[in-house]
């Protein structure tokens, strides 16, 4: 298993935020970001893209995680939270 120091630029706080932060608007308002379905993320991407700023970065990261089958990255964080 890779150690954190082997992954330059990786910020584990980004993943932690995905299991703690809630969607502030829309159909999934007040839903923890990691629980937003990939279909909604795909819809957002197709219809104007993700919002600007931190939320947009979080949703884009979540989109990449879900569309690439990497949701196991979030499981240990979900258990802790």
Beta strands, then each sheet from edge to edge (+ up, - down):
end
